[in-house]
Amino acid sequence: MRNKRAFYEYEILEKFEAGISLQGTEVKSIRAGKVQMGDAYAKGRNGSMSLMNLHISPWETANDYDQHNPTRPRLLLLHKREIRNLTHLIEAKGYTLLPLSLYFKNGILKVELGLARGKNIYDKRRTAQKRDAQREMDRARKNQS
């Protein structure tokens, strides 16, 4: 799953890969595609990094005891050095750490994080213009064939 909103709203400066700590039926919901990453961000807390506002829908067939809180903070599995560096960049320079995608690697769920800086309105327009121009070129190429 990709966070399309992050690429539109932010300029991605650097990418990182991290593990994520999950409970109960969250993996089943993620495999079923029941994830919303639009408002999610990562935040440093007490020497660790947590993913906030990642909405993973509850699993339909599980009983109430086994259900999880859909928007609970989820611990990111990073090295201490990476956590220190990212926390410094977020606090000192005003960057944001966003989840860009969720994927399985060797059966383990990974999250791709992006160190991002917010775009201005004219940057968003420029991005939209480039995307539209690329679509036009693709259509012209398709029609020639």
N, C-alpha and C positions, 0 to 999 in steps of 0.2 A: 504494500500500500504506500502511496506517495502523498505527500502534503503539498498539493499544488498551490495552495494559498501562500505558503512560505516563499515560494519562488517568485510570486507576483508582488508580494508586499515588502520583501526584504532582498538585500544584496548579500549573497552567500560568500563569505570570505574564506572559510576553511571548513573541512568536513572531518568528522570523527566517527568511529564505530564503537559502540558500547553494548554490553549486555544489559538485560533488564530483569529485575526481580518481580515475579508474578505469583499470584495465589490461585488455588483451586481451578475454577473453570475459565479463567481468563485466556488461557492458550486456545481453548476450543473456540471461544468467541472471536479471537484474532484470526484463527484459521478460517472461520466462516465469514470474515470480512466485516465484522461488527465493531469497527473502530472509527473514531472521529478525532483527527489530529489538528483541526483548524485553530483551536485556541491553546494548544499545548505549548509549554516552554519548560526549560530546565532551570533549576535554581539550586545554588549551593546552600546547604544547611548543616551545621555542626561537623564540618570536615567530610561531608558526603555530598553527592549530587543527586537530586530527585527530579523526576519528571512530573510536572503539575498539569492538571486539567486535561489529561489524556483520557478520553471517554471510551471505555470498553464496556459494551452492553452486557447485561447479565445473560447467562446461558438459560434458554427457555425451559429446558427439561429438568434442570436441577431443582432440588427442593430449597426452601428458604434458608436452611441452615448452611448449605454449601455455597450460597450466593456471595458475590463480592460487591464492594462499594464501587460503582462505575467510575468515579472521578477521584479516587484516593491517590495520594502521592506515591509514585513507584520509584524505588531505589534504582539508580543507574550503576552499573558495575564498571568502574574505571580505576586506573591506577592512581595512587595518592598524588603523584607528580602531575598527572593530567588534571585531577580535580583542583589542585592548587593553582595551576596555570589558568584554567578556564574560569575559576572563581575570580581571580585577579582581573582577567579581561572583562568579565561581566560587570564587576563593581567599579573598576577604575576607568575603563574606556567607554562604558555605556553600551556595550554590545549585548546581543540577545542570543541565547542558545536554544535552537528550535529542533524538534524532530522532523527530519526530512522524509524518512521512509522506515517502515518495519518490514523485516524479511527474515526468513529462516536460513541459517547457514549450518550445515551438518546437523540438522535437527534441533538447533538451538536458536531461539529468537534473538535477533539483534536489532538495534535501532541505530540509524544513521543520523547523527546530530550535525547541525550546521551552525557555525559561528556567524551571526548575521548582523547587518546594520540596516536600519530602516531606509526605504527608498522615499524620495520626494515624489510629488505628483508628476513632474515632468519626466522623471525616470520611468515611472509606470507607463506613461504614454509612449515613451520611446520603446519600451519592451513590447507593448501592444502593436506598435507600428512594425517592428521587426518580425513579430509573429505573423501578422497579416501579409507582409511582403513575402515571407517564406511560403505561406499557403498559396498565394497567387503564382509563385514560381512553380510550386509542385503541381498545381492545376494545369498550368501551361505545358509543363513537361508531360503530364499524363495525356492531355488532349493531342499532343504531337504524335504520340505513339499509335 
